[in-house]
Amino acid sequence: MRRYFWKTLAAASLSLLALAISCSAASANVSERAVRNAWADVCRIAGITPLPLSIEESDSPNAWVTAGKSVTVTRALMKILAREEEIFGVLSHEAGHAVLKHYSGRVSNATGVGIASILLGKVLGDNTVGKAAVGMAAELATAGFSREQEVEADDFAVDLAFKGDRDPTGLYTSLERLALFGGKTEPSGFNSHPPDGRRLRHIKERILDRDPDIVIPEVKKSETPLSGDAGK
């Protein structure tokens, strides 16, 4: 009788352990180890020296490269992603910014906008209308340039996945999850321009041009934690 009790208890414990593992897997979390492994793979496939990678405690799902010298991923982004190929796609996108030297281009663009703003300000005068016009001109110039960079980084990420014989759909589904995320995010880094239909279509077309037989997974809103849970 005692032996039967211990066998039953052991079986119940194993069942609870299996349930806990299953629930953890269903929580759509990407671990820190998965992030660091993905970054190591990205750098190896791209043939670049690994930049320092840090994990930031933040409720905003995001990732960014700083001055082409370091990469940061937030816990909230790790929370809403569901598989390692998605963080691989995100980090490939950030590597694209570094490899394509977008940082230096952005600095040059900002400098040019700054000079133009000074000249425009002298023409329009130091008044409310003049200042508003200068601000709008600078904002539009910088925003347009950044969108072009985002597309180039997306293309780099898709091509890098094919180069490394990895699943190229990770970037696409990571952006879909970001689009379905229910909270407000900081307007910088990976989410500087929320993924609209055109951006997603472009990525899908680039994937299917490389391999028409690839099936792109469908992301459901129920699979993506809302803003209140993202940082927990």
Backbone as a ProteinNet text record, in pm:
[ID]
protein_1_A
[PRIMARY]
MRRYFWKTLAAASLSLLALAISCSAASANVSERAVRNAWADVCRIAGITPLPLSIEESDSPNAWVTAGKSVTVTRALMKILAREEEIFGVLSHEAGHAVLKHYSGRVSNATGVGIASILLGKVLGDNTVGKAAVGMAAELATAGFSREQEVEADDFAVDLAFKGDRDPTGLYTSLERLALFGGKTEPSGFNSHPPDGRRLRHIKERILDRDPDIVIPEVKKSETPLSGDAGK
[TERTIARY]
83.2	0	87.5	192.3	281.8	354.2	397.1	465.6	373.6	246.8	149.8	133	133	117.8	232	356.1	471.6	474.7	434.8	428.3	326	211.5	106.3	153.8	222.9	273.7	378.5	466.1	569.1	506.6	405.9	338.4	269.5	206.6	138.1	238.2	354.9	457.9	509.2	531.6	578.1	473.9	346.1	239	235.5	251.9	253.5	372.8	488.8	608.3	588.4	530.2	504.7	408.2	305.3	208.7	274.7	365.2	436	522.6	592.9	677	592.5	476.4	387.1	334.1	294.7	242.2	350.3	472.9	583.7	608.7	603.2	626.6	517.3	395	282.6	277.5	366.1	359.4	423.1	466.9	524	643.5	733.7	854.3	976	1066.3	1197.4	1297.8	1374	1465.4	1586.8	1656.6	1779	1884.1	1890.6	1985.7	1955.2	1824.5	1785.7	1826.4	1811.3	1849.4	1999.3	2078.4	2224.5	2272.3	2208.6	2244.6	2210.3	2092.6	2050.3	2146.3	2188.5	2280.6	2415.6	2462.7	2588.2	2575.4	2460.6	2438	2430.3	2361.2	2349.7	2488.3	2570.7	2705.3	2791.5	2778.3	2857.2	2818.3	2689	2641.3	2673.7	2660.4	2688.6	2837.9	2918.7	3063.4	3111.6	3047.5	3086.5	3131.3	3211.3	3252.5	3131.7	3097.1	2978.6	2984.9	2882.5	2871.2	2819.4	2854	2799.7	2646.7	2582.6	2436.3	2390.9	2291	2237.9	2086.6	2035.2	1891.8	1842.2	1742.9	1692.5	1556.6	1541.2	1411.7	1321.7	1224.6	1135.5	1001.6	895.3	761.8	733.3	829.2	811	884	811.4	877.4	963.2	1094.6	1182.6	1319.6	1395.4	1535.5	1599.6	1728.6	1793.9	1944.3	2009.7	2155.5	2196.4	2294.2	2337.4	2469.2	2464.6	2584.5	2665.8	2600	2670	2768.6	2754.6	2854.2	2797.5	2665.9	2605.6	2460.9	2405.8	2267.5	2193.3	2068.2	1985.7	1851.9	1804.2	1673	1598.9	1471.4	1395.5	1325	1302.3	1230.3	1090.2	1027.6	891.7	887.8	990.9	995.6	1012.8	1098.8	1118.4	987.1	903.6	776.2	676.9	671.6	568.2	611.4	741.5	786.3	764.2	742.1	703.8	808.2	905.2	1003.2	1137.6	1241.1	1376.4	1398.8	1332	1350.7	1302.3	1210.1	1161.8	1267.4	1332.7	1438.4	1557.5	1579.7	1685.4	1655.2	1528.4	1489.5	1505.9	1464.4	1478	1624.3	1708.6	1850.7	1921.5	1875.1	1930.2	1898.6	1778.9	1738	1832	1859.5	1949.6	2091.9	2136.8	2269.4	2275.5	2163	2158	2185.2	2128.6	2156.2	2306.1	2370.4	2513.5	2597.4	2569.5	2647.8	2632.4	2510.8	2483.4	2518.6	2575.8	2622.2	2511.3	2394.2	2283.3	2305.6	2381.4	2403.5	2476.3	2584.8	2659.5	2574.1	2490.2	2399.8	2298.5	2251.3	2152.2	2213	2338.3	2406.7	2424.6	2468.6	2486.8	2355.4	2248.3	2117.3	2071.3	2091.7	2050.1	2128.7	2258.5	2341	2289.7	2256.5	2204.4	2073.4	1986.1	1857.8	1879.8	1979.3	2007.5	2051.7	2139.9	2186.9	2072.3	1990.5	1876.8	1778.5	1762.1	1669	1715.4	1847.8	1902.7	1878.5	1906.3	1886.1	1739.4	1653.2	1509.9	1458.9	1515	1474.4	1509.6	1625.9	1666.8	1575.1	1529.2	1440.7	1303.8	1249.7	1113.7	1106.4	1219.9	1220.5	1195.2	1228	1214	1073.8	976.5	839.2	776.9	655.4	589.2	571.5	527.1	506.6	639.6	744.2	875.5	928.6	916	964.2	886.7	755.6	673.5	713.6	739.2	779	912.9	1007	1139.5	1125.6	1045.3	1026.1	963.6	862.2	796.5	892.6	972.8	1067.6	1168.8	1221.5	1320.3	1258.3	1137.3	1071.3	1042.5	993	961.4	1087.3	1192.9	1316.7	1374.1	1377.7	1433.4	1346	1212.6	1121.7	1132.9	1136.7	1145.5	1273.1	1383.3	1511.5	1509.6	1450.6	1447.5	1364.2	1255.6	1173	1251.4	1330	1413.1	1512.8	1568.5	1662.9	1595.3	1473.4	1402.2	1379.8	1342.6	1320.8	1451.5	1560.1	1690.3	1731.1	1705.2	1738.4	1649.4	1523.3	1433.6	1486.1	1525.9	1578.9	1704.9	1790.6	1914	1880.4	1780.1	1742.9	1690.3	1604.5	1550.4	1663.1	1748.6	1858.8	1956.2	1978.8	2070.3	2014.5	1883.3	1821.6	1842.7	1824.6	1847.7	1995.4	2082.4	2226.3	2265.9	2206.3	2239	2151.8	2068.6	1977.4	1885.4	1835.3	1742.1	1602.1	1502.2	1364.8	1352.2	1323.9	1319.5	1189.5	1094	965	966.4	1077.3	1082.1	1062.6	1125.7	1110.7	965.3	903.3	764.6	670.6	679.8	587.7	620.3	747.7	781.2	717.2	718.1	655	503.1	446.5	302.4	265.9	348.5	321	332.1	429.7	445.3	323.9	271.3	154	30.5	23.9	-91.1	-77.9	41	64.9	-30.3	-89.6	-197.5	-157.4	-28.5	10.1	82.7	109.9	186.4	334.7	409.7	551.9	632.9	758.1	846.2	879.4	873.1	897.7	1046.2	1111	1252.6	1289.2	1407.5	1455.8	1373	1351.5	1284.5	1142.7	1076.5	938.1	927.1	1034.7	1030.7	919.1	888.6	774.1	689.6	575.2	492.6	468.3	475.9	464.8	327	320.7	194	185.4	70.5	49.4	153.9	200.8	299.2	431.2	474.1	602	595.5	485.8	469.7	459.8	388.5	378.4	514.9	594.3	727.5	813.2	809.2	887.6	838.4	706.4	650.7	691.1	684.9	722.3	869.9	954.8	1098.1	1125.3	1052.7	1066.8	1022.8	904.3	848.6	924.4	987.4	1072.3	1191.2	1242.2	1356	1313.4	1194.4	1143.4	990.7	929.6	783.3	709.2	777.8	711.4	704.1	764.5	763.6	622.7	580.9	452.4	479.2	418.2	438.3	332.1	374.8	278.2	184.5	63.5	-34.5	-26.2	-19.6	-13.1	-150.8	-200	-329.9	-311.8	-403.9	-393.9	-393.9	-464.5	-471	-335.5	-241.5	-109.6	-12.2	-53.9	35.5	-13.8	65.9	24.5	-4.3	-103.9	-138	-45.6	-59.9	35.1	44.9	-64.5	-61.7	22.5	45.9	120.4	259.2	288.8	409.7	535.7	540.3	664.9	678.3	579.3	580.3	661.1
-120.3	0	126.5	122.7	237.5	257.5	145.2	153.4	214.1	174.7	228.1	378.7	422.3	564.9	646	597.7	671.4	671.8	563	557.5	657.5	663.4	757.7	901.6	927.6	1062.6	1102.5	1008.2	1036.4	1064.9	987.3	1007.5	1143.1	1178.9	1308.6	1422.9	1407.8	1511.4	1530.4	1419.6	1427.1	1494.3	1465.7	1527.9	1677.7	1719	1862.4	1931.4	1862.6	1919	1936.4	1835.3	1842.8	1955.9	1974.4	2082.4	2218.2	2229.5	2356.8	2390.3	2290.7	2312.5	2352.1	2285.7	2316.8	2458.4	2500.2	2636.1	2739.2	2710	2801.7	2818.1	2708.7	2714.2	2791.4	2786.1	2853.7	3002.2	3049.9	3189.4	3284.8	3233.7	3315.2	3394.6	3328.9	3393.8	3347	3438.8	3404.5	3430.8	3331	3342.8	3427.6	3471.2	3548.6	3464.6	3336.4	3248.9	3241.2	3232.2	3227.7	3356.5	3470.1	3598.7	3601.2	3560	3564.7	3462.3	3345.4	3246.4	3297.1	3360.5	3413.2	3522.2	3609.2	3717.1	3661.1	3557.7	3493.5	3434.7	3373.7	3316.1	3424.6	3533.8	3645	3696.8	3722.2	3776.8	3676.9	3548.8	3446.9	3439.9	3435.8	3425.3	3552.2	3667.8	3795.7	3820.9	3745.5	3763	3890.7	3928.4	4051	4019	4105.7	4091.8	4120.4	4028.4	4048.3	4178.1	4259.8	4379.8	4339.6	4415	4386.3	4391.2	4294.4	4288.4	4299.7	4384.5	4400.7	4381.4	4335.9	4317.1	4427.9	4503.5	4616.7	4584.9	4618.4	4603.6	4718.2	4685.5	4788.9	4727.8	4807.2	4762.2	4786.7	4844.2	4872.8	4767.7	4692.8	4590.7	4656.2	4638	4712.1	4646.5	4684.1	4646.1	4755.1	4783.4	4886.9	4869.3	4926.4	4930.5	5074.3	5092.4	5225.1	5261.7	5360.5	5412.7	5302.6	5194	5085	5014.3	5032.7	4978.2	4882.2	4879.1	4787.3	4761.7	4651.8	4614.3	4593.7	4640.3	4626.8	4563.1	4472.8	4408.6	4427	4462.1	4479.3	4349.8	4336.7	4220.8	4211.4	4327.7	4328.2	4266.7	4292.3	4230.7	4079.9	4037	3893.8	3828.1	3904.3	3852.2	3824.8	3912.6	3895.5	3804.3	3772.8	3682	3536.7	3449.6	3312.3	3208.4	3243	3142.1	3207.4	3125.8	3177.7	3241.2	3189.6	3246.6	3390.6	3428.5	3566.8	3660.5	3619.6	3706.5	3705.9	3596.1	3592.6	3695.6	3704.5	3800.8	3943.7	3971	4106.4	4147.4	4057.1	4089.3	4098.2	4021.9	4034.4	4171.9	4221.3	4355.8	4460	4445.8	4541.1	4529.6	4407.2	4388.2	4457	4455.1	4522.3	4670.9	4734.8	4877.1	4901.6	4811.5	4828.7	4801.8	4690.7	4652.1	4754.6	4805.2	4901.9	5045.2	5060.1	5190	5295	5253.7	5348	5456.1	5424.8	5525.8	5647.6	5621.5	5733.7	5811.2	5740.3	5807.1	5893.1	5842.1	5917.6	6044.3	6033	6150.5	6255.8	6212.4	6305.6	6371.6	6292.4	6345	6447.3	6413.3	6504.6	6634.7	6624.4	6744.9	6833.4	6767.9	6842.9	6910.9	6838.2	6896.3	7013.1	6999.2	7107.1	7233.5	7220.3	7336.7	7400.5	7314.1	7365.4	7437.9	7384.6	7447	7585.9	7601	7732	7832.4	7790	7878.9	7913.5	7810.1	7833	7927.4	7911.4	7998.2	8142.9	8166.6	8304.1	8365.9	8279.3	8330.5	8364.5	8271.2	8288.6	8379.9	8397.1	8484.9	8408.2	8472.4	8410.1	8433.8	8363.5	8374.8	8235.9	8229.1	8099.8	8022.4	8088.6	8021.5	7970.8	8053.7	8013	7891.9	7892.2	7779.3	7652.6	7665.5	7548.7	7490.3	7575.8	7529.8	7458.4	7513.5	7450.9	7313.8	7306.4	7178.6	7074.3	7112.7	7019	6971.6	7061.8	7025	6923.7	6949.3	6858.3	6722.3	6721.7	6595.7	6512.1	6575.4	6502.5	6446.3	6525.6	6480.6	6360	6366.3	6256.4	6132.6	6149.8	6035.2	5960.8	6034.5	5969.7	5889.9	5944.5	5876.3	5748.5	5754.3	5640.7	5526.1	5555.6	5450.5	5372.2	5442.2	5375.8	5282.5	5325.6	5242.6	5116.6	5133.8	5018.7	4911	4951.2	4855.8	4785.7	4860.4	4801.3	4700.5	4733.2	4641.4	4517.5	4534.9	4419.8	4325.1	4381.3	4300.1	4225.9	4295	4233.9	4114.5	4130.1	4023.8	3900.5	3922.4	3809.6	3737.1	3812.3	3752.1	3678.5	3731.5	3666.7	3532.1	3525.1	3398.6	3291.6	3329.4	3233.9	3194.8	3290.3	3262.9	3161.6	3172	3083.1	2959.3	2938.9	2824.4	2823.6	2943.1	2957.9	2987.3	2971.5	3002.2	3153.7	3199	3342.8	3410.8	3333.6	3393.7	3460.1	3446.4	3499.9	3650.3	3722.8	3868.5	3906.5	3838.7	3869.1	3850.4	3733.6	3708.5	3793.2	3830.7	3919.3	4056.3	4105	4234.2	4225.7	4110.3	4092.3	4096.8	4032.8	4034.6	4177.5	4252	4390.5	4473	4446	4518.2	4485	4361.5	4318.9	4356.4	4399.6	4436.1	4547.3	4534	4625	4751.9	4779.5	4897.9	5000.3	5114.5	5219.9	5188.7	5214.1	5184.1	5309.5	5305.5	5419.7	5430.9	5550.7	5566.6	5565.8	5451.4	5441.6	5295.6	5273.3	5137.1	5052.9	4926.4	4831.3	4874	4944.2	4985.1	5132.6	5189.9	5332.3	5363.1	5264.8	5278.6	5152.7	5161.3	5042.8	4970.4	4837.5	4760.8	4772.7	4840.6	4851.4	4742.3	4740.5	4637	4637.8	4756.7	4764	4702	4730.3	4675	4523	4472.4	4328.1	4260.9	4324.2	4267.6	4261.6	4366	4369.3	4254.4	4232.8	4124.1	3989.2	3971.4	3844.7	3819.9	3924	3908.7	3873	3933	3902.7	3757	3710.5	3570.4	3476.3	3502.7	3413.1	3422.1	3533.9	3543.7	3448.6	3433.8	3345.2	3198.7	3173.1	3035.9	3038.7	3015.5	3022.7	2916.2	2814.5	2704.9	2726.9	2833.5	2858.9	2896.8	2836.2	2869.3	2966.6	3083.4	3184.6	3166.2	3141.9	3116.7	3234.4	3202.8	3306.1	3336.4	3463.7	3505.2	3552.9	3498.4	3537.6	3631.7	3723.9	3822.6	3756.9	3645	3575.2	3519.9	3508.4	3455.1	3563.1	3689	3800	3870.3	3870.4	3937.1	4084.9	4136.5	4278.3	4361.2	4492.1	4584	4566.3	4530.8	4516.7	4399.5	4301.5	4183.1	4179.5	4265.3	4250	4259.4	4343.1	4360.1	4271	4183.8	4102.7	3975.8
0	0	0	85.3	93.4	-39.4	-102.2	-230.6	-336	-334.2	-430	-410.4	-281.9	-251.5	-311.9	-291.4	-341.7	-493.8	-556.8	-703.8	-755.4	-688.2	-728.8	-711.5	-598.5	-572.9	-676.2	-710.9	-811.3	-946.3	-982.5	-1111.1	-1115.1	-1003.5	-996.7	-1006.9	-941.9	-947.3	-1088.5	-1159.3	-1298.5	-1386.2	-1360.3	-1438.7	-1416.4	-1287.3	-1257.1	-1320.3	-1319.2	-1380.5	-1530.4	-1593.5	-1737.8	-1769.6	-1682.9	-1702.8	-1688.3	-1588.9	-1568.2	-1687.6	-1741.8	-1858.9	-1978	-1992	-2103.6	-2094.5	-1971.5	-1952.8	-1980.4	-1937.2	-1960.8	-2109.6	-2185	-2329.4	-2399.7	-2342.3	-2408.2	-2377.2	-2287.2	-2245	-2345.4	-2458.1	-2566	-2518.4	-2443.4	-2395	-2472.1	-2500.1	-2553.9	-2441.9	-2405.1	-2292.3	-2326	-2220.7	-2241.3	-2313.3	-2278.7	-2346.2	-2496.2	-2530.7	-2671.9	-2743.1	-2675.1	-2734.3	-2762.9	-2666	-2681.9	-2785.6	-2788.1	-2889.9	-3029.8	-3041.5	-3171.5	-3218.3	-3125.4	-3162.7	-3207.3	-3138.9	-3178.7	-3319.3	-3348.8	-3482.4	-3589.2	-3556.5	-3651.7	-3689.5	-3589.5	-3614.4	-3691.6	-3659.1	-3729.8	-3876.4	-3904.1	-4042.5	-4120.6	-4054.8	-4121.7	-4136.2	-4062.1	-4069.2	-4004.2	-3893.4	-3824.1	-3681.3	-3624.2	-3484.9	-3396.1	-3305.8	-3221.9	-3141.5	-3154.7	-3072.4	-2934.8	-2830	-2696.7	-2699.6	-2634.2	-2629.8	-2485.8	-2462	-2326.5	-2327.5	-2214.3	-2195.6	-2103.5	-2148.9	-2070	-2010.3	-1881.5	-1814.9	-1861.5	-1942.8	-1997.2	-2033.1	-2020.7	-2059	-2205.9	-2276.7	-2418.9	-2502	-2587.4	-2670.6	-2777.8	-2769.1	-2858.3	-2866.3	-2966.6	-2981.5	-3066.1	-3040.9	-3119.5	-3116.5	-3216	-3219.9	-3191	-3102	-3060.6	-3127.7	-3214.6	-3281.7	-3349.6	-3387.1	-3452.7	-3362	-3227.4	-3134.8	-3031.1	-3014.1	-2917.9	-2955.8	-2904.1	-2934	-2803.1	-2799	-2679.1	-2714.9	-2629.4	-2643.9	-2512.5	-2517.3	-2394	-2354.3	-2224.2	-2172.3	-2232.2	-2253.8	-2307.8	-2447.7	-2528.4	-2661.3	-2647.9	-2556.1	-2532.7	-2490.5	-2421.3	-2371	-2483.8	-2584.2	-2686.8	-2800.8	-2809.4	-2915	-2872.3	-2970.5	-2938.9	-2975.1	-3058.1	-3100.2	-3128.4	-3124.9	-3139.3	-3276.5	-3380	-3513.4	-3520.5	-3431.6	-3430.3	-3373.1	-3264.6	-3212.1	-3306.9	-3377.2	-3479.6	-3588.9	-3629.9	-3732.6	-3685.9	-3560.7	-3504.4	-3497.6	-3445.7	-3430.2	-3565.3	-3663.3	-3798.6	-3855.4	-3827.3	-3868.4	-3806.9	-3677.1	-3610.6	-3664.2	-3693.3	-3753	-3888.9	-3960.5	-4089.8	-4077.8	-3974.1	-3952.6	-3932.7	-3856.7	-3829.5	-3954	-4023.4	-4141.6	-4253.5	-4269	-4376	-4335.5	-4216.6	-4167.3	-4167.3	-4123.5	-4118.1	-4013.9	-3911.6	-3807.8	-3863.8	-3940.5	-3997.4	-4096.2	-4170.3	-4263.2	-4191.3	-4078.7	-4001.4	-3942.9	-3894.9	-3840.9	-3949.1	-4068.2	-4179.6	-4216.7	-4219.1	-4253.6	-4150.3	-4021.6	-3915.4	-3922.4	-3956.5	-3968.8	-4081.3	-4194.1	-4308.4	-4276	-4204.6	-4165	-4070.1	-3980.4	-3885.7	-3955.5	-4053.4	-4129.4	-4206.7	-4270.4	-4347.4	-4256.7	-4135.7	-4041.1	-4001.2	-3980.9	-3943.8	-4055.6	-4179.2	-4294.2	-4312.1	-4296	-4311.4	-4202.4	-4083.1	-3973.1	-3999.6	-4062.8	-4094.4	-4198.5	-4291.8	-4397	-4340.6	-4256.2	-4205.8	-4084.8	-4020.5	-3903.5	-3774.4	-3665.6	-3533.7	-3480.5	-3539	-3492.6	-3484.1	-3434.2	-3411.9	-3540.9	-3647.3	-3776.2	-3830.2	-3820.2	-3869.5	-3796.1	-3663.4	-3584.1	-3615.5	-3635.9	-3668.4	-3802.6	-3900.5	-4033.2	-4028.6	-3953.6	-3938.7	-3874	-3768.8	-3698.7	-3787.9	-3866.3	-3956.4	-4064.9	-4118	-4223.3	-4171.9	-4052.4	-3993.8	-3965.2	-3911.9	-3876.8	-4000.9	-4106.4	-4229.4	-4295.3	-4297.6	-4361	-4288.5	-4156.2	-4078.2	-4086.5	-4081.3	-4085.8	-4217.9	-4331.2	-4460.8	-4476.6	-4429.4	-4439.4	-4356.5	-4238.2	-4147.9	-4204.7	-4270.9	-4330.3	-4434.9	-4514.3	-4613.7	-4546	-4435.5	-4360.8	-4307	-4258.5	-4202.6	-4308.8	-4429.2	-4537.6	-4574.1	-4580.9	-4612.6	-4505	-4379.5	-4270	-4273.3	-4311.1	-4327.5	-4435.2	-4548.4	-4658.6	-4615	-4541.7	-4492.3	-4403.8	-4317.2	-4223.6	-4297	-4395.4	-4472.4	-4546	-4611.5	-4687.9	-4595.9	-4475.8	-4382.5	-4335.9	-4317.2	-4276.5	-4383.2	-4508.9	-4617.8	-4624.2	-4604.5	-4608.3	-4501	-4385.5	-4275	-4268.4	-4370.5	-4375.4	-4253.5	-4217.8	-4106.3	-4160.6	-4075.6	-4112.6	-4133.9	-4256.7	-4283.8	-4241.5	-4188.7	-4153	-4014.8	-3941.4	-3806.4	-3799.6	-3891.9	-3892.1	-3917.7	-4013.7	-4049.4	-3929.5	-3863.7	-3752.7	-3629.3	-3612.6	-3499.9	-3519.9	-3643.5	-3671.9	-3659.1	-3695.6	-3678.4	-3529.6	-3447	-3303.2	-3248.6	-3298.2	-3255	-3296.8	-3417.1	-3465.3	-3381.5	-3330.9	-3251.9	-3105	-3064.9	-2925.1	-2884.6	-2767.2	-2729.4	-2659.7	-2641.9	-2566.3	-2648.8	-2588.2	-2655	-2641.8	-2746.7	-2745	-2772.9	-2730.9	-2754	-2902.5	-2960.5	-3104.7	-3137.6	-3116.6	-3148.7	-3170.2	-3227	-3240.8	-3336.6	-3299.8	-3388.5	-3420.5	-3326.9	-3350.8	-3388.4	-3447.1	-3481.3	-3580.6	-3663.7	-3754.8	-3741.8	-3674	-3655.2	-3787.6	-3785.3	-3909.6	-3973.1	-4086	-4156.8	-4263	-4335	-4435.5	-4544.7	-4586.1	-4694.6	-4654.2	-4531.6	-4485.2	-4473.9	-4419.6	-4406.6	-4543.6	-4636	-4771.8	-4838.6	-4818.5	-4878.9	-4825.8	-4695.3	-4636.2	-4687.8	-4692.7	-4741.5	-4886.9	-4968.6	-5109.3	-5124.2	-5040.4	-5049.4	-5008.9	-4908.1	-4866.4	-4977.8	-5033.7	-5135.1	-5266.7	-5294.9	-5414.3	-5402.2	-5280.7	-5257.8	-5254.7	-5198.6	-5189.5	-5191	-5308.3	-5321.8	-5241	-5194.7	-5123.4	-4972.3	-4924	-4779.5	-4733.3	-4622.7	-4561.2	-4445.9	-4452.7	-4349.1	-4240.2	-4115.7	-4006.7	-3985.1	-3943	-3909.7	-3761	-3728.3	-3588.2	-3544.6	-3433.5	-3380.6	-3263.1	-3247.9	-3140.7	-3003.5	-2990.8	-2862.5	-2820.2	-2915.7	-2885.5	-2837.9	-2846.9	-2812.7	-2686.6	-2578.9	-2455.1	-2478.9	-2407.1	-2419.6	-2332.8	-2345	-2281.4	-2130.9	-2065.9	-1921.8	-1875.4	-1961.5	-1922.4	-1981.1	-2076.2	-2154.5	-2073.1	-1974.4	-1902.1	-1780.7	-1754.7	-1632.6	-1654.6
[MASK]
++++++++++++++++++++++++++++++++++++++++++++++++++++++++++++++++++++++++++++++++++++++++++++++++++++++++++++++++++++++++++++++++++++++++++++++++++++++++++++++++++++++++++++++++++++++++++++++++++++++++++++++++++++++++++++++++++++++++

